[in-house]
Amino acid sequence: MNVLSHRIEEHIAQLSKFTSTPENGVTRVVYSEEDKKAKNYLKKEMKKLSLEVREDELGNIFGTWRGKNSELSQVWTGSHVDAPINGGKYDGVVGVISAIEAIRLLQANNYKPERDIVIVVFVAEEPTKFGVGCLGSRALTGMVTEEEANDWQDENGQTLSDVLQSLGKDFKKIINEQLNPKKVKTFIELHIEQGPVLEEVEKPIGIVNIISAPTEISLTITGEQRHAGSTPMEIRKDPVPAAAEIVLIVEKLTKRMSETSVGTVGHLKLTPSTSNVIAHQVELSIDIRDIKVEKKERIVNQLKVEVEKLIKKRGLTYKWEIKANDIPEKMNNANIELIKHCSESLGLTYHIMHSGAYHDALIMSSKVNTNLIFIPSTKGISHAPEEFTSTYYIAKGIELLGEYFKKITIK
């Protein structure tokens, strides 16, 4: 095993220790003790490379390698290290450690970039705490308001503002920390594919041309809580069967209305949740995605119509809240060509593809030139303990990222 491969495996092993579910994958929720330990580890690794490390009011981390001319616009790269419930070791983490190791390789070869390279570790790419994904990049690009910070709640009923205040931080200051697009030449994210395409086409590199975007819906259905044994079926106002029908409607609409859409109900919460009580309320999360915004909007609008009809028919009430409504974004064409050139110069074959997962790259692309590179996921499995990407492919991704840095940082 060469030095780079050893370092990759050491990073993965160390970061995977920071989990609240050591017997069942990696669970690393933002602002948890595990999240703090993972970020402290990365800060130490950045400082070993003499990067200037700072953390903003929300918790995004920036490690800056100063170039010859810091007056020039910067090259940004990075990903996240928070992990979903019972997730894997590689999601997000690979993008961060690859950026660190690409800079290490360049420094070992006495390379000095013309412009600054900034590694960003984004806060809360996963929507595990407040129900909104890519929180860090959204705040950086001005997509989070003070009203939302006072409204979004975690499972303990604490708002984002409450949590930040408990950490000695102030959301109001985040407004002043938004990125200036003129100071960022480009952003590039390296990520595991989280799907089966690269394995199927037998290519080590995926170059993304467009990122699918989600509409994230929070739906609360309210009925009438009663005794499960003594309440006849014909007089019940039970929100659970309605929720079951809605799950099937999501599946039906996404299959029928677009060949590129996907729909997921990933969270269901019954209140109360007990075997002998008809629930008073059911909360659902609904995630609709497509690479074509018009098709996604048609699905969402039709879903709202179907929900209204069903709720009225069953004598229930509901609350429909759009938590996020993102637009599919094309990646920067000029840099796609540059990534192709860099891949070819390293003898790496590639596949042009779209991304069904959105990542921080989607949000960043709304403000700056952005690109996304994939490396293969074994069997396409992700967001599960079985998630795996070989050290070989991670090393190839690091080599490509380093080559890209040498080309993109030229004045």
C-alpha positions in Angstrom: 0.0 0.0 0.0 1.4 3.4 -1.0 1.5 6.5 1.3 -1.6 8.1 -0.3 -3.7 5.0 0.1 -2.6 4.6 3.7 -3.5 8.2 4.4 -7.0 7.8 2.8 -7.7 4.7 4.8 -6.5 6.4 8.0 -8.8 9.4 7.4 -11.8 7.2 6.7 -11.1 5.1 9.8 -10.6 8.0 12.1 -13.7 9.9 11.0 -15.9 6.8 11.1 -15.2 6.6 14.9 -17.2 9.8 15.4 -20.7 8.3 15.4 -23.6 8.0 17.8 -24.4 4.5 16.3 -21.1 2.6 16.4 -22.9 -0.7 15.9 -24.9 0.4 12.9 -23.2 2.7 10.5 -22.3 6.4 10.9 -24.7 8.8 12.4 -23.3 12.3 12.7 -25.9 15.0 13.2 -24.9 18.6 12.9 -24.0 20.3 16.1 -23.7 17.0 17.9 -20.6 16.0 19.9 -19.7 13.6 17.1 -20.0 16.4 14.5 -17.8 18.6 16.6 -15.1 15.9 17.0 -15.1 15.2 13.2 -14.6 18.9 12.4 -11.8 19.3 15.0 -10.0 16.4 13.4 -10.3 18.1 10.0 -9.1 21.4 11.4 -6.0 19.7 12.7 -5.3 18.1 9.4 -5.7 21.4 7.6 -3.3 23.1 10.0 -0.7 20.4 9.4 -0.6 21.8 5.8 -0.3 25.4 7.1 -3.8 26.3 5.9 -5.5 29.3 7.5 -8.4 27.8 9.3 -11.5 29.7 10.4 -15.1 28.8 11.3 -18.1 31.1 10.5 -21.0 31.8 12.8 -23.1 28.9 11.4 -20.2 26.4 11.7 -18.9 26.2 8.1 -15.2 25.6 8.2 -12.7 27.3 5.7 -9.1 26.1 5.2 -7.3 28.6 2.9 -4.0 27.8 1.1 -2.7 31.2 0.2 -1.5 31.5 -3.4 1.0 33.9 -4.9 -1.6 36.6 -5.4 -4.5 36.6 -2.9 -6.1 39.5 -4.6 -7.3 37.1 -7.3 -10.6 35.3 -7.0 -10.3 32.1 -5.1 -10.9 28.4 -6.1 -13.2 26.7 -3.6 -13.6 23.0 -3.0 -15.0 20.7 -0.4 -18.1 18.9 0.9 -19.6 17.9 4.2 -18.9 15.5 7.1 -22.3 15.3 8.8 -24.0 11.9 8.1 -27.6 10.7 8.0 -29.0 8.2 10.6 -27.2 4.9 10.2 -25.3 6.2 7.1 -21.9 5.2 5.6 -18.3 6.3 6.0 -17.8 7.9 2.6 -20.7 10.3 1.9 -19.3 13.8 2.0 -16.2 12.8 3.8 -14.4 11.7 0.6 -14.8 15.2 -0.9 -13.2 16.8 2.2 -10.3 14.4 2.6 -9.6 14.5 -1.1 -9.3 18.2 -1.1 -6.8 18.0 1.8 -4.8 15.2 0.2 -4.8 17.0 -3.2 -3.2 20.0 -1.6 -0.8 17.8 0.3 0.4 16.2 -3.0 0.8 19.7 -4.6 2.8 20.9 -1.6 5.0 17.8 -1.7 5.9 18.7 -5.3 6.7 22.3 -4.3 3.8 23.6 -6.3 2.5 27.1 -5.3 -0.8 28.2 -6.8 -1.3 31.5 -8.4 -4.5 32.1 -6.5 -5.9 30.9 -3.1 -7.5 27.5 -2.8 -10.1 27.2 -0.1 -11.4 23.9 1.4 -14.9 24.3 2.7 -16.5 21.9 5.1 -20.2 22.7 4.9 -22.7 22.6 7.8 -25.6 20.2 7.6 -25.7 18.9 4.1 -28.1 16.2 5.4 -31.5 17.4 6.5 -31.4 15.3 9.7 -31.8 18.1 12.3 -34.0 20.8 10.9 -35.5 19.1 7.8 -33.6 21.2 5.4 -30.6 20.0 3.4 -27.5 22.0 2.6 -27.9 24.4 5.4 -24.4 25.7 5.3 -24.3 26.4 1.6 -27.8 27.9 1.7 -26.7 30.4 4.4 -23.6 31.3 2.5 -25.6 32.0 -0.7 -28.2 34.0 1.1 -31.0 31.4 1.0 -31.8 31.3 4.7 -33.8 34.1 6.3 -33.9 35.1 10.0 -37.6 34.2 10.0 -36.7 30.7 8.9 -34.0 30.4 11.5 -36.6 31.3 14.1 -39.1 28.8 12.6 -37.2 25.6 11.7 -37.2 23.2 14.7 -35.3 20.0 15.5 -36.9 17.0 17.1 -36.6 18.6 20.6 -38.5 21.7 19.5 -35.4 23.9 19.4 -35.2 26.4 16.5 -32.0 26.9 14.5 -31.6 30.3 16.3 -32.0 28.6 19.7 -29.3 26.0 18.9 -26.9 28.7 17.6 -27.5 30.8 20.7 -26.8 27.8 23.0 -23.4 27.5 21.2 -22.7 31.2 21.7 -23.5 32.2 18.1 -25.9 34.7 16.6 -27.8 34.0 13.4 -28.0 37.7 12.6 -24.2 37.7 12.0 -24.5 35.1 9.3 -26.1 37.6 7.0 -22.7 39.5 7.0 -20.8 36.3 6.2 -22.5 35.5 2.9 -20.0 34.8 0.1 -19.1 37.5 -2.4 -19.5 35.7 -5.9 -16.9 38.1 -7.3 -14.3 36.7 -4.9 -14.9 33.0 -6.0 -13.6 32.0 -9.4 -15.2 28.5 -9.1 -16.3 25.8 -6.8 -15.7 22.1 -7.3 -17.0 19.2 -5.3 -15.7 15.6 -5.4 -18.2 13.1 -4.2 -19.0 9.4 -4.3 -21.7 8.7 -6.9 -24.2 7.1 -4.4 -25.6 5.2 -7.4 -24.7 2.3 -9.8 -24.0 4.1 -13.1 -20.2 4.3 -13.0 -19.9 0.7 -12.0 -22.2 -0.3 -14.9 -20.2 1.7 -17.5 -16.9 0.7 -15.8 -15.5 4.2 -15.6 -13.6 5.6 -12.6 -14.7 9.2 -13.1 -18.2 10.7 -13.5 -18.3 14.3 -14.8 -21.7 15.8 -13.9 -23.4 18.1 -16.4 -26.6 18.8 -14.5 -27.8 18.3 -10.9 -31.4 17.3 -10.1 -33.1 19.5 -7.6 -35.6 18.6 -4.8 -38.8 20.1 -3.6 -39.0 19.1 0.1 -42.5 19.1 1.6 -43.5 18.8 5.2 -47.1 17.4 5.3 -49.1 17.2 8.6 -52.4 15.4 8.6 -54.7 15.9 11.6 -57.6 13.6 12.5 -59.4 12.6 15.7 -57.7 10.6 18.5 -59.9 7.8 19.8 -59.8 4.3 21.3 -58.7 1.7 18.8 -61.1 -1.0 20.1 -64.3 0.9 20.8 -64.5 3.2 17.8 -66.4 1.8 14.8 -64.6 2.0 11.4 -67.3 4.1 9.8 -67.0 7.1 12.2 -63.2 7.2 12.4 -61.2 10.2 11.4 -57.9 8.4 11.1 -55.0 10.2 9.5 -52.9 7.0 9.1 -54.8 5.5 6.2 -54.7 8.9 4.5 -51.0 9.0 4.9 -50.7 5.5 3.4 -52.7 6.6 0.4 -50.5 9.7 0.0 -47.3 7.5 0.0 -48.8 5.5 -2.9 -49.9 8.7 -4.7 -46.3 10.0 -4.5 -45.1 6.8 -6.1 -47.8 6.8 -8.8 -47.3 10.5 -9.8 -43.5 10.3 -10.1 -43.6 7.1 -12.1 -46.4 8.4 -14.4 -45.5 12.1 -15.0 -41.8 12.0 -15.7 -39.1 9.5 -16.7 -36.5 11.5 -14.8 -38.3 12.2 -11.5 -38.2 10.4 -8.2 -40.4 10.7 -5.2 -39.7 9.6 -1.6 -41.6 9.6 1.7 -38.6 9.3 4.0 -40.1 10.3 7.4 -43.4 9.3 9.1 -44.3 10.3 12.6 -47.5 9.3 14.4 -48.8 11.2 17.4 -49.5 9.4 19.7 -47.7 6.3 18.4 -49.2 3.4 20.3 -51.0 0.2 19.3 -54.4 0.8 20.9 -55.0 4.4 20.0 -56.2 5.9 16.7 -53.5 8.6 16.0 -54.4 12.2 16.3 -51.8 13.3 13.7 -49.3 12.0 11.1 -46.3 14.0 9.9 -44.7 13.1 6.5 -41.7 14.3 4.7 -42.1 14.2 0.9 -39.1 14.6 -1.5 -39.8 15.2 -5.2 -36.8 15.5 -7.6 -36.2 16.0 -11.3 -33.6 17.4 -13.6 -36.4 19.4 -15.3 -38.0 22.0 -13.2 -41.3 22.1 -15.2 -41.9 18.4 -14.7 -41.1 18.6 -11.0 -43.5 21.5 -10.6 -46.3 19.5 -12.4 -45.8 16.6 -10.0 -45.8 18.8 -6.9 -48.9 20.7 -8.1 -50.8 17.5 -8.9 -49.8 16.0 -5.6 -51.3 19.0 -3.8 -54.5 18.6 -5.7 -54.7 14.9 -4.8 -53.9 15.6 -1.1 -56.7 18.2 -0.9 -59.2 15.8 -2.4 -58.2 12.9 -0.1 -58.2 15.0 3.0 -61.7 16.4 2.2 -63.1 13.0 1.4 -61.8 11.6 4.8 -63.0 14.6 6.9 -59.4 15.5 8.0 -57.4 18.7 8.1 -53.8 19.2 6.9 -50.8 21.6 6.8 -48.7 21.7 3.7 -45.3 23.4 4.0 -42.6 23.7 1.3 -39.3 23.5 3.2 -37.1 23.9 0.1 -37.8 24.3 -3.6 -34.6 24.2 -5.5 -34.0 24.5 -9.3 -32.0 22.0 -11.3 -28.7 23.5 -12.2 -26.3 22.9 -15.1 -22.6 22.7 -14.3 -20.1 25.1 -15.8 -19.4 24.0 -19.4 -15.9 25.4 -19.7 -14.8 23.6 -16.5 -16.4 20.4 -17.7 -14.0 20.6 -20.7 -11.1 21.3 -18.4 -12.0 18.3 -16.2 -12.2 16.1 -19.3 -8.7 17.4 -20.4 -7.3 16.7 -16.9 -8.8 13.2 -16.8 -7.3 12.4 -20.2 -3.9 13.7 -19.2 -4.0 11.2 -16.3 -5.2 8.3 -18.4 -8.6 8.3 -16.6 -11.7 7.4 -18.5 -14.9 9.3 -17.7 -18.6 9.3 -18.1 -20.8 12.4 -18.6 -23.9 12.1 -16.4 -26.5 13.9 -14.3 -26.7 13.7 -10.5 -29.9 12.6 -8.8 -28.5 13.6 -5.4 -28.2 17.4 -5.0 -25.2 18.1 -2.7 -23.9 21.5 -1.8 -22.7 21.9 -5.4 -26.4 22.5 -6.4 -26.7 25.4 -4.0 -23.3 26.9 -4.8 -24.1 26.8 -8.5 -26.8 29.5 -8.0 -24.0 32.0 -7.2 -20.7 30.8 -8.7 -19.3 28.7 -11.4 -19.6 25.1 -10.1 -18.7 21.6 -11.0 -19.2 18.1 -9.5 -17.1 15.0 -10.0 -18.1 11.5 -9.1 -16.2 8.4 -8.2 -17.8 4.9 -8.1 -19.9 3.6 -5.2 -19.8 -0.2 -4.8 -23.2 -1.7 -5.9 -24.5 1.9 -5.9 -25.3 1.7 -2.2 -25.2 4.9 -0.1 -26.9 6.3 3.0 -26.4 2.9 4.6 -23.8 1.1 6.6 -22.8 -0.9 3.5 -21.7 2.2 1.7 -18.2 1.6 0.2 -15.9 3.2 -2.3 -12.5 1.7 -2.9 -9.3 3.5 -1.9 -8.1 3.0 -5.5 -11.0 5.2 -6.8 -10.6 7.8 -4.1 -6.9 8.1 -5.0 -7.7 8.6 -8.6 -10.2 11.3 -7.6 -7.5 13.0 -5.6 -5.1 12.9 -8.5 -7.7 14.4 -10.8 -8.5 17.1 -8.2 -4.8 18.0 -7.9 -4.4 18.3 -11.7 -7.5 20.4 -11.9 -6.2 22.8 -9.2 -3.0 23.3 -11.2 -4.9 24.3 -14.3 -7.8 26.3 -12.7 -5.5 28.4 -10.4 -3.5 29.8 -13.3 -4.1 33.6 -13.6 
